[in-house]
Amino acid sequence: MRKKLILFVFRRSLEETVKRLLGEMHVGGYTIMHTGVTGRGETGEVSGTFEAPGENAVLLLTLDEETSVKVCEKFKEFHNSSEARFKVPLRLFVLPCEQIL
């Protein structure tokens, strides 16, 4: 079965929302990385400093192809509905994934 790796990069303030949306889709297994995740992108700089407060988080999730499409659609809906109010600091990347162990 072909798998996909979905790589989420988002502002930590969105973490509970991301978890809630995944829970609504009954997605239970993922890995979140918090410490020291900084960067710069379309929604600005995040460096954990006075000038650029906050931090990002990275969530890794592997799913079958069909479920990965559904998850991406759910997050596109969330992103598009929120974009009218504020620039959403959330990005998704989908990569092919082969589990070795």
HUDAPE-V165589 format. One record per pair of residues at least 6 apart in sequence whose ideal C-beta (glycine too) atoms are under 6 Angstrom apart, sorted by sequence separation. I is the first residue (numbers start at 1). GAP is how many residues later the second one is. D is the distance in whole Angstrom. If there is no record, write none. Layout:
i->[I & I]
gap->[GAP & GAP]
d->[D & D]
This chain:
i->[46 & 82 & 45 & 48 & 10 & 38 & 46 & 38 & 79 & 38 & 46 & 75 & 37 & 37 & 37 & 37 & 34 & 32 & 33 & 32 & 30 & 31 & 30 & 62 & 15 & 11 & 12 & 43 & 11 & 12 & 25 & 43 & 9 & 10 & 9 & 8 & 21 & 6 & 5 & 3 & 4 & 4 & 6 & 1 & 2 & 4 & 14 & 11 & 10 & 9 & 8 & 7 & 6 & 4 & 5 & 5 & 4 & 3]
gap->[6 & 6 & 7 & 7 & 8 & 8 & 8 & 9 & 9 & 10 & 10 & 17 & 18 & 19 & 20 & 21 & 23 & 25 & 25 & 27 & 29 & 29 & 31 & 35 & 42 & 43 & 43 & 44 & 45 & 45 & 46 & 46 & 47 & 47 & 49 & 51 & 53 & 55 & 57 & 59 & 59 & 61 & 62 & 63 & 63 & 64 & 76 & 78 & 80 & 82 & 84 & 86 & 88 & 90 & 90 & 92 & 93 & 94]
d->[6 & 5 & 4 & 5 & 6 & 5 & 5 & 5 & 5 & 6 & 5 & 6 & 6 & 4 & 6 & 6 & 5 & 6 & 4 & 5 & 5 & 5 & 4 & 5 & 6 & 6 & 5 & 5 & 6 & 5 & 6 & 4 & 6 & 6 & 6 & 4 & 6 & 5 & 5 & 5 & 6 & 6 & 6 & 6 & 5 & 4 & 6 & 4 & 4 & 5 & 6 & 4 & 6 & 5 & 5 & 4 & 6 & 4]
